[in-house]
């Protein structure tokens, strides 16, 4: 049944039927000289409609109505039948003011109406109302990105400065509205962010109290990009060399610039990294030169800043010198194991060091380390031959006179 009463034509049909019934009932009573069910249809009656909304008509492309009385009271006068029919049929009608063609300013305008039934007299109170009209102005405003839930970004990540495109929008409004506007914002939710955030966000204007201002904005939305910076730490750069210098040349110095770089990535990855590696091929170097070398990001590291370092290489002619009786130490020997050195008997050996003169002339035996590794040997009283490893200052080649240390496990 609700479906029928919501139908515009059905309601009109029912209203017409009721009107006909009323007409017949009244006229039948008059013919029989008996009192009617309803008062005589010629009796005048009034009906007041309070707070009827007033519609304003004006050039909305160039002006705005900033102040006016929004409602009036409408009094209808006519026969009781006409009044009753009006109440039952609920016809569409309009009360309005027309300020088209009027300049900006305050105008006292007659209130007009239309679409009331022709058999009813219409009276509007008040007959005139004040309408203030202002000319629209287009003003550019910078858009401020407002980041929501910025304290809930992924743990350890830092939010960078937001970039808004376009950075300005145009607000079309009367001067009195522009005076109220304090900020123009676009909102972006960064909750849980662990990477760059991009968003197409609606632009909203606010007054100084934080209340939204209803105003035409062009464009209505902007693109906002928020960089999210991973956790980071500074680490040193370790330089590895590939191949060898041409014969007769040695490295005098290698200087890395910068000596430290910044690595970015999850906190659990970067907290255990103390250095990153860079590799330089020195096989083609014949004179002092500077090279740009790529940094190799460790596994799990998102990026390295900077991605390259400069390596300044100084070379010189190779010289050799000998150092006598450098001790060979045995590493990783179990606490319950003892051994005797068989060869060389003293557990020492001569070494030859090579490099540029300025470097090797300052080196002594204390600067050289010779080691043999026990790890992996069985505790069975056997005789073992342990490879000898040599280590010396940077840019020096150390060559021990023996490559192996022969030891015998004591019983």
FENJOHU-V352014 format. One record per residue. N is the residue number from 1. RES is the residue in three letters. PSI is psi in whole degrees, 0 to 359 (none if undefined). OMEGA is omega in radians with two decimals (none if undefined). Layout:
n=(N | N)
res=(RES | RES)
psi=(PSI | PSI)
omega=(OMEGA | OMEGA)
This chain:
n=(1 | 2 | 3 | 4 | 5 | 6 | 7 | 8 | 9 | 10 | 11 | 12 | 13 | 14 | 15 | 16 | 17 | 18 | 19 | 20 | 21 | 22 | 23 | 24 | 25 | 26 | 27 | 28 | 29 | 30 | 31 | 32 | 33 | 34 | 35 | 36 | 37 | 38 | 39 | 40 | 41 | 42 | 43 | 44 | 45 | 46 | 47 | 48 | 49 | 50 | 51 | 52 | 53 | 54 | 55 | 56 | 57 | 58 | 59 | 60 | 61 | 62 | 63 | 64 | 65 | 66 | 67 | 68 | 69 | 70 | 71 | 72 | 73 | 74 | 75 | 76 | 77 | 78 | 79 | 80 | 81 | 82 | 83 | 84 | 85 | 86 | 87 | 88 | 89 | 90 | 91 | 92 | 93 | 94 | 95 | 96 | 97 | 98 | 99 | 100 | 101 | 102 | 103 | 104 | 105 | 106 | 107 | 108 | 109 | 110 | 111 | 112 | 113 | 114 | 115 | 116 | 117 | 118 | 119 | 120 | 121 | 122 | 123 | 124 | 125 | 126 | 127 | 128 | 129 | 130 | 131 | 132 | 133 | 134 | 135 | 136 | 137 | 138 | 139 | 140 | 141 | 142 | 143 | 144 | 145 | 146 | 147 | 148 | 149 | 150 | 151 | 152 | 153 | 154 | 155 | 156 | 157 | 158 | 159 | 160 | 161 | 162 | 163 | 164 | 165 | 166 | 167 | 168 | 169 | 170 | 171 | 172 | 173 | 174 | 175 | 176 | 177 | 178 | 179 | 180 | 181 | 182 | 183 | 184 | 185 | 186 | 187 | 188 | 189 | 190 | 191 | 192 | 193 | 194 | 195 | 196 | 197 | 198 | 199 | 200 | 201 | 202 | 203 | 204 | 205 | 206 | 207 | 208 | 209 | 210 | 211 | 212 | 213 | 214 | 215 | 216 | 217 | 218 | 219 | 220 | 221 | 222 | 223 | 224 | 225 | 226 | 227 | 228 | 229 | 230 | 231 | 232 | 233 | 234 | 235 | 236 | 237 | 238 | 239 | 240 | 241 | 242 | 243 | 244 | 245 | 246 | 247 | 248 | 249 | 250 | 251 | 252 | 253 | 254 | 255 | 256 | 257 | 258 | 259 | 260 | 261 | 262 | 263 | 264 | 265 | 266 | 267 | 268 | 269 | 270 | 271 | 272 | 273 | 274 | 275 | 276 | 277 | 278 | 279 | 280 | 281 | 282 | 283 | 284 | 285 | 286 | 287 | 288 | 289 | 290 | 291 | 292 | 293 | 294 | 295 | 296 | 297 | 298 | 299 | 300 | 301 | 302 | 303 | 304 | 305 | 306 | 307 | 308 | 309 | 310 | 311 | 312 | 313 | 314 | 315 | 316 | 317 | 318 | 319 | 320 | 321 | 322 | 323 | 324 | 325 | 326 | 327 | 328 | 329 | 330 | 331 | 332 | 333 | 334 | 335 | 336 | 337 | 338 | 339 | 340 | 341 | 342 | 343 | 344 | 345 | 346 | 347 | 348 | 349 | 350 | 351 | 352 | 353 | 354 | 355 | 356 | 357 | 358 | 359 | 360 | 361 | 362 | 363 | 364 | 365 | 366 | 367 | 368 | 369 | 370 | 371 | 372 | 373 | 374 | 375 | 376 | 377 | 378 | 379 | 380 | 381 | 382 | 383 | 384 | 385 | 386 | 387 | 388 | 389 | 390 | 391 | 392 | 393 | 394 | 395 | 396 | 397 | 398 | 399 | 400 | 401 | 402 | 403 | 404 | 405 | 406 | 407 | 408 | 409 | 410 | 411)
res=(UNK | UNK | UNK | UNK | UNK | UNK | UNK | UNK | UNK | UNK | UNK | UNK | UNK | UNK | UNK | UNK | UNK | UNK | UNK | UNK | UNK | UNK | UNK | UNK | UNK | UNK | UNK | UNK | UNK | UNK | UNK | UNK | UNK | UNK | UNK | UNK | UNK | UNK | UNK | UNK | UNK | UNK | UNK | UNK | UNK | UNK | UNK | UNK | UNK | UNK | UNK | UNK | UNK | UNK | UNK | UNK | UNK | UNK | UNK | UNK | UNK | UNK | UNK | UNK | UNK | UNK | UNK | UNK | UNK | UNK | UNK | UNK | UNK | UNK | UNK | UNK | UNK | UNK | UNK | UNK | UNK | UNK | UNK | UNK | UNK | UNK | UNK | UNK | UNK | UNK | UNK | UNK | UNK | UNK | UNK | UNK | UNK | UNK | UNK | UNK | UNK | UNK | UNK | UNK | UNK | UNK | UNK | UNK | UNK | UNK | UNK | UNK | UNK | UNK | UNK | UNK | UNK | UNK | UNK | UNK | UNK | UNK | UNK | UNK | UNK | UNK | UNK | UNK | UNK | UNK | UNK | UNK | UNK | UNK | UNK | UNK | UNK | UNK | UNK | UNK | UNK | UNK | UNK | UNK | UNK | UNK | UNK | UNK | UNK | UNK | UNK | UNK | UNK | UNK | UNK | UNK | UNK | UNK | UNK | UNK | UNK | UNK | UNK | UNK | UNK | UNK | UNK | UNK | UNK | UNK | UNK | UNK | UNK | UNK | UNK | UNK | UNK | UNK | UNK | UNK | UNK | UNK | UNK | UNK | UNK | UNK | UNK | UNK | UNK | UNK | UNK | UNK | UNK | UNK | UNK | UNK | UNK | UNK | UNK | UNK | UNK | UNK | UNK | UNK | UNK | UNK | UNK | UNK | UNK | UNK | UNK | UNK | UNK | UNK | UNK | UNK | UNK | UNK | UNK | UNK | UNK | UNK | UNK | UNK | UNK | UNK | UNK | UNK | UNK | UNK | UNK | UNK | UNK | UNK | UNK | UNK | UNK | UNK | UNK | UNK | UNK | UNK | UNK | UNK | UNK | UNK | UNK | UNK | UNK | UNK | UNK | UNK | UNK | UNK | UNK | UNK | UNK | UNK | UNK | UNK | UNK | UNK | UNK | UNK | UNK | UNK | UNK | UNK | UNK | UNK | UNK | UNK | UNK | UNK | UNK | UNK | UNK | UNK | UNK | UNK | UNK | UNK | UNK | UNK | UNK | UNK | UNK | UNK | UNK | UNK | UNK | UNK | UNK | UNK | UNK | UNK | UNK | UNK | UNK | UNK | UNK | UNK | UNK | UNK | UNK | UNK | UNK | UNK | UNK | UNK | UNK | UNK | UNK | UNK | UNK | UNK | UNK | UNK | UNK | UNK | UNK | UNK | UNK | UNK | UNK | UNK | UNK | UNK | UNK | UNK | UNK | UNK | UNK | UNK | UNK | UNK | UNK | UNK | UNK | UNK | UNK | UNK | UNK | UNK | UNK | UNK | UNK | UNK | UNK | UNK | UNK | UNK | UNK | UNK | UNK | UNK | UNK | UNK | UNK | UNK | UNK | UNK | UNK | UNK | UNK | UNK | UNK | UNK | UNK | UNK | UNK | UNK | UNK | UNK | UNK | UNK | UNK | UNK | UNK | UNK | UNK | UNK | UNK | UNK | UNK | UNK | UNK | UNK | UNK | UNK | UNK | UNK | UNK | UNK | UNK | UNK | UNK | UNK | UNK | UNK | UNK | UNK | UNK | UNK | UNK | UNK | UNK | UNK | UNK | UNK | UNK)
psi=(324 | 328 | 321 | 317 | 339 | 353 | 124 | 315 | 325 | 317 | 319 | 321 | 315 | 318 | 318 | 317 | 317 | 319 | 317 | 317 | 315 | 317 | 314 | 317 | 317 | 315 | 327 | 320 | 320 | 321 | 329 | 4 | 29 | 152 | 136 | 162 | 321 | 161 | 163 | 134 | 348 | 354 | 132 | 142 | 163 | 154 | 128 | 130 | 115 | 152 | 52 | 128 | 138 | 124 | 135 | 134 | 128 | 172 | 96 | 346 | 337 | 341 | 167 | 142 | 115 | 345 | 134 | 159 | 128 | 337 | 157 | 170 | 139 | 127 | 127 | 135 | 133 | 186 | 156 | 326 | 315 | 319 | 314 | 318 | 321 | 316 | 324 | 323 | 341 | 61 | 158 | 135 | 169 | 140 | 131 | 166 | 146 | 111 | 21 | 140 | 355 | 144 | 173 | 143 | 189 | 128 | 139 | 110 | 139 | 136 | 127 | 168 | 164 | 163 | 19 | 155 | 141 | 337 | 11 | 137 | 137 | 132 | 131 | 136 | 122 | 161 | 330 | 144 | 158 | 130 | 122 | 127 | 131 | 148 | 137 | 142 | 140 | 120 | 138 | 138 | 142 | 137 | 128 | 127 | 124 | 115 | 118 | 142 | 37 | 337 | 1 | 22 | 163 | 142 | 128 | 348 | 146 | 137 | 130 | 184 | 134 | 144 | 124 | 133 | 122 | 156 | 344 | 150 | 164 | 127 | 125 | 114 | 164 | 160 | 321 | 330 | 319 | 324 | 334 | 336 | 123 | 313 | 157 | 122 | 155 | 129 | 141 | 131 | 120 | 19 | 128 | 11 | 131 | 20 | 176 | 132 | 128 | 143 | 140 | 111 | 142 | 142 | 133 | 138 | 142 | 150 | 183 | 345 | 5 | 11 | 141 | 136 | 125 | 108 | 152 | 127 | 133 | 119 | 163 | 341 | 158 | 161 | 129 | 131 | 126 | 111 | 138 | 117 | 126 | 162 | 148 | 162 | 156 | 134 | 160 | 163 | 124 | 126 | 126 | 148 | 139 | 137 | 197 | 159 | 157 | 153 | 138 | 356 | 145 | 158 | 126 | 319 | 151 | 118 | 128 | 132 | 117 | 157 | 343 | 149 | 168 | 129 | 144 | 141 | 181 | 143 | 320 | 344 | 309 | 340 | 341 | 5 | 126 | 344 | 155 | 161 | 147 | 145 | 135 | 135 | 114 | 6 | 336 | 7 | 124 | 352 | 173 | 136 | 167 | 136 | 150 | 123 | 136 | 143 | 136 | 110 | 130 | 160 | 133 | 347 | 130 | 319 | 163 | 137 | 116 | 169 | 344 | 159 | 158 | 134 | 117 | 119 | 123 | 131 | 162 | 176 | 144 | 132 | 156 | 150 | 159 | 145 | 135 | 147 | 61 | 126 | 147 | 120 | 144 | 128 | 158 | 37 | 126 | 150 | 330 | 14 | 137 | 158 | 162 | 139 | 128 | 314 | 133 | 146 | 323 | 349 | 18 | 161 | 158 | 153 | 152 | 129 | 143 | 148 | 189 | 155 | 316 | 335 | 309 | 338 | 348 | 358 | 138 | 175 | 331 | 342 | 354 | 137 | 124 | 129 | 151 | 137 | 123 | 341 | 137 | 359 | 146 | 146 | 70 | 17 | 19 | 171 | 134 | 149 | 115 | 128 | 143 | 127 | 139 | 142 | 137 | 188 | 164 | 147 | 23 | 135 | 125 | 125 | 106 | 154 | 334 | 147 | 346 | 153 | 123 | 125 | 159 | 128 | 129 | 148 | none)
omega=(3.13 | -3.10 | -3.13 | -3.10 | 3.08 | -3.13 | -3.08 | -3.10 | 3.12 | 3.13 | 3.13 | 3.13 | 3.12 | 3.13 | 3.13 | 3.13 | 3.13 | 3.14 | 3.12 | 3.13 | 3.13 | -3.14 | -3.13 | -3.12 | -3.11 | -3.11 | 3.06 | 3.12 | 3.14 | -3.11 | -3.13 | -3.12 | 3.09 | 3.10 | -3.12 | 3.06 | 3.08 | 3.10 | 3.13 | -3.07 | 3.11 | 3.11 | -3.12 | -3.14 | 3.10 | 3.09 | -3.10 | 3.04 | -3.11 | 3.00 | 3.05 | -3.10 | 3.13 | 3.10 | 3.12 | 3.08 | -3.12 | 3.12 | -3.03 | 3.10 | -3.05 | -3.04 | 3.00 | 3.04 | -3.03 | 3.13 | 3.05 | 3.04 | -2.99 | -3.11 | 3.03 | 3.05 | -3.13 | 3.10 | 3.13 | 3.13 | 3.14 | 3.11 | 3.13 | 3.12 | -3.14 | 3.12 | -3.12 | 3.11 | 3.10 | -3.11 | -3.10 | -3.05 | 3.13 | -3.09 | 3.07 | 3.10 | -3.08 | 3.02 | -2.98 | 2.94 | -3.12 | 3.13 | 3.02 | 3.12 | 3.11 | 3.13 | 3.08 | -3.14 | -3.14 | -3.09 | 3.04 | -2.91 | 3.09 | 3.10 | -3.12 | 3.14 | 3.09 | 3.05 | 2.94 | 3.11 | -3.06 | -3.10 | 3.10 | 3.01 | -3.06 | 3.07 | -3.09 | 3.09 | -0.05 | -3.14 | 3.13 | 3.05 | 3.14 | 3.13 | 3.10 | -3.04 | 3.12 | 3.11 | -3.14 | 3.07 | 3.10 | -3.08 | 3.11 | 3.10 | 3.05 | -3.12 | 3.11 | 3.08 | 3.12 | -3.05 | 3.12 | 3.09 | -3.10 | 3.10 | -3.14 | 3.01 | -3.11 | -3.05 | 3.09 | -3.11 | -3.10 | 3.13 | 3.07 | 3.14 | -3.11 | 3.07 | -3.10 | 3.13 | -0.12 | -3.08 | 3.13 | 3.05 | -3.14 | 3.10 | 3.14 | -3.05 | 3.05 | -3.12 | -3.11 | 3.09 | 3.10 | -3.14 | -3.12 | -2.99 | -3.14 | -3.12 | 3.03 | -2.96 | 2.94 | -3.02 | 3.09 | 3.11 | -3.10 | 3.13 | 3.09 | -3.07 | 3.04 | 3.10 | -3.08 | -3.13 | 3.05 | -3.07 | 2.94 | -2.95 | 3.08 | 3.13 | -3.10 | 3.09 | -3.11 | 3.03 | -3.05 | 3.10 | 3.13 | 3.11 | -3.14 | 3.12 | 3.14 | -3.05 | 3.11 | -3.09 | 3.12 | -0.07 | -3.09 | -3.14 | 3.13 | 3.05 | 3.14 | 3.12 | -3.11 | 3.06 | 3.11 | -3.04 | 3.14 | 2.95 | -3.07 | 3.02 | 3.11 | 3.13 | -3.14 | 3.10 | 3.07 | -3.08 | 3.06 | -3.14 | 3.03 | 3.10 | -3.06 | 3.06 | 3.03 | -3.12 | 3.08 | 3.14 | 3.05 | 3.11 | 3.06 | 3.11 | 3.03 | 3.14 | -3.10 | 3.13 | -0.06 | -3.14 | 3.10 | 3.06 | 3.13 | 3.09 | -3.12 | 3.11 | 3.10 | -3.07 | -3.09 | 3.11 | -2.97 | -3.07 | -3.14 | -3.12 | -3.13 | -3.10 | 3.02 | -3.04 | 2.96 | -3.07 | 3.12 | 3.08 | -3.06 | -3.03 | -3.09 | -3.09 | 3.14 | 3.14 | 3.12 | -3.10 | 3.09 | -3.06 | 3.02 | -3.02 | 3.13 | 3.01 | 3.10 | -3.14 | 3.06 | -3.14 | 3.12 | 3.12 | -3.07 | 3.11 | 3.12 | -3.13 | -0.05 | -3.10 | 3.13 | 3.03 | 3.05 | 3.11 | 3.11 | -3.06 | 3.01 | -3.12 | 3.10 | 3.14 | -3.10 | 3.02 | 3.12 | 3.01 | -3.09 | 3.03 | -3.04 | 2.95 | 3.05 | -3.07 | 3.06 | 3.14 | 3.13 | -3.08 | 3.05 | 3.08 | 3.10 | -3.08 | -3.09 | -3.12 | 3.01 | -3.08 | 3.04 | 3.10 | 3.14 | -3.09 | -0.19 | -2.97 | -3.08 | -3.05 | 3.13 | 3.10 | 3.05 | 3.07 | 3.02 | 3.10 | -3.13 | -3.13 | 3.10 | -3.03 | -3.07 | -3.11 | -2.97 | -3.10 | 3.13 | -3.02 | 3.06 | -3.13 | 3.13 | -3.14 | -3.08 | 3.10 | 3.05 | -3.10 | 3.00 | -3.01 | -3.14 | -2.98 | 3.11 | -3.14 | 3.11 | 3.11 | -3.06 | 3.10 | -3.08 | 3.03 | -3.08 | 3.02 | -3.06 | 3.10 | 3.13 | 3.08 | -3.11 | 3.11 | -3.13 | -3.14 | 3.13 | 3.06 | 3.10 | 3.05 | -3.12 | 3.13 | 3.11 | 3.14 | 3.09 | 3.13 | -3.04 | 3.05 | -3.13 | -3.11 | 3.10 | 3.14 | -3.12 | 3.13 | none)
